[in-house]
Amino acid sequence: MHHVITVSLVLLSVLTAQHRAGFYTFFIHDIPDVFLCMAKMGHYSKSRIVHDFVANISFTFFTVTFAYFRLYCLPCLTYAHYFVAYHVRPASYSHSLCGILLGFILQGLHIFWFVLIVKMIVRLVAGVDG
């Protein structure tokens, strides 16, 4: 569902010359993903030192950047671009659809995933396997 919404948003932003929406989507999603990939590489490493150090530090950076970019920056940019700018220029149907896709549906998924990330961290700290 996330990829369908993201691809639809980027495609719609390109087709309607709203390049900011596509840029926001790529930029905000790409930065935390770098740290997630590093955490995965550390997790699958055979070396215990690399596993503990790289995986844990990278996952910490992933969690922080995920929260900052996807839960803070995305709503601020969406609000500024789609809802404040609405008073400056009239909104088209595609402009409103991009705002809904970016601001509500994608943000709802980010909140859901962040809850799952926090649950996973709680389980790791508690030492629960599974």
C-alpha positions in Angstrom: 0.0 0.0 0.0 2.8 2.4 0.9 4.6 1.9 -2.5 1.4 2.3 -4.4 0.6 5.6 -2.6 4.2 6.8 -3.0 4.5 6.0 -6.7 1.0 7.6 -7.3 2.1 10.7 -5.5 5.4 11.0 -7.4 3.7 10.3 -10.7 0.9 12.7 -10.0 3.4 15.4 -9.0 5.4 15.0 -12.2 2.3 14.9 -14.5 0.8 18.0 -12.9 4.2 19.9 -12.6 4.1 19.9 -8.8 7.7 18.8 -8.4 7.9 19.9 -4.8 5.6 17.0 -3.7 7.8 14.5 -5.5 10.9 16.0 -4.1 9.5 16.0 -0.5 8.5 12.4 -0.9 11.9 11.2 -2.2 14.0 13.4 0.2 12.0 12.6 3.4 11.9 8.9 2.7 15.5 8.4 1.5 17.5 9.7 4.5 16.2 7.2 7.1 16.4 4.4 4.6 20.2 4.8 4.5 20.5 4.0 8.2 18.0 1.2 7.9 20.1 -0.5 5.2 23.2 -0.1 7.4 21.4 -1.6 10.3 20.3 -4.6 8.2 23.9 -5.1 7.0 25.2 -5.0 10.6 22.5 -7.4 11.7 23.3 -10.0 9.0 27.1 -9.7 9.7 28.9 -12.7 11.0 31.1 -10.6 13.2 29.7 -10.0 16.7 31.5 -6.7 17.1 30.1 -5.4 13.7 26.7 -6.8 14.5 26.5 -5.1 17.9 28.1 -1.8 17.0 26.9 -1.2 13.4 23.4 -2.6 13.8 22.6 -0.9 17.1 24.1 2.5 16.2 22.5 2.5 12.7 19.1 1.4 14.0 19.3 4.2 16.6 20.0 6.8 13.8 17.3 5.2 11.7 14.7 5.6 14.5 15.7 9.2 15.2 15.8 10.3 11.5 12.5 8.4 10.9 10.8 10.3 13.7 12.3 13.6 12.6 11.8 13.5 8.9 8.6 11.4 8.6 6.7 12.5 11.7 7.8 16.1 12.0 9.2 17.4 8.7 6.6 15.8 6.4 3.5 17.2 8.2 5.2 20.7 8.4 6.0 20.7 4.7 2.6 19.3 3.7 0.9 21.9 5.8 3.0 24.8 4.4 2.8 23.6 0.8 -0.8 22.4 0.5 -2.9 24.2 3.1 -1.2 27.5 3.7 -0.4 28.0 0.1 -4.0 27.3 -0.8 -4.9 30.8 0.3 -2.2 32.3 -2.0 -3.2 30.4 -5.2 -6.3 28.4 -6.0 -5.9 24.7 -5.6 -6.6 22.3 -8.4 -8.0 18.8 -8.1 -4.6 17.3 -8.5 -3.1 19.7 -6.0 -5.7 18.6 -3.4 -5.2 14.9 -4.2 -1.4 15.3 -3.7 -2.0 17.0 -0.4 -4.4 14.2 0.7 -2.0 11.4 -0.4 1.0 13.1 1.2 -0.5 14.6 4.3 -3.0 12.1 5.5 -2.6 8.6 4.0 1.2 8.5 3.9 1.4 10.2 7.3 -1.0 7.6 8.8 1.2 4.8 7.5 4.3 6.5 9.0 2.6 6.8 12.4 1.6 3.1 12.2 5.2 2.1 11.4 6.7 4.2 14.1 4.4 2.5 16.7 5.8 -0.8 15.4 9.4 0.4 15.6 8.8 1.6 19.2 7.2 -1.8 20.1 10.3 -3.5 18.6 12.7 -1.4 20.6 10.7 -2.1 23.8 10.9 -5.8 23.1 14.7 -5.6 22.4 15.3 -3.6 25.6 13.2 -6.0 27.6 15.1 -9.0 26.1 12.0 -10.7 24.7 12.8 -13.0 21.8 10.5 -13.5 18.9 
